[in-house]
């Protein structure tokens, strides 16, 4: 999406109703897509929405 909103770790945690440490854990496990520029980490809101979608088994 062109006008996708970018969120910080704290904002992503609030959006997903998780703790910031849980967000970092999902980042480390590769389950949550994030974008890094140096020490700055951001998340696209659309990626967070996709994270919430159930996976068909």
N, C-alpha and C positions, 0 to 999 in steps of 0.2 A: 504494500500500500504506500502511496506517495505521502500521505499526510498522517503516517502512523505516529502515535505518541510514544516518546521515549521515557522510560522510568528508571530510577535509581534502585539499588538493592532494597532500601527501606520502603520506597514506594511500591515496588513489586511485591514485597512481603505483605504490605497492607492490602494490596489489590487481591492477592491470592489467599489472604487470611492465614498466613504462615509467619514464622519468625524469620528474621534476617539470616540466622544461622541455618535454618532449613533451606532457604534460597541458595545459600553458598554450598550446602551439601549437594543439592540437585545440580548445581553448576559443575561441581567436581566430578559427579557421576555422569555428566554429559546428558542428563535428562531434561535440562532447561537451557534453551538457547540464549546466549548472551553475547554481547559485542564489547570488545575491549579496545581501548586506546590508551596505552600506557597503564596507569593505575586506575583509570576510570572504567567502570563497568556499567553498561546500560542494557535495558531490555526493551524490545518492541512490545507494545501492548497486545498486538495481534499474536505474537509468539506465546504470550502468557495465556491468551484465550485458547490457543491450540493445546497448550499444556493441560488445560482443564477438561478438554474433550476426552471422553472415554475411548479406549482402544478396543476395537473389535477383536474378540478372541476366537 
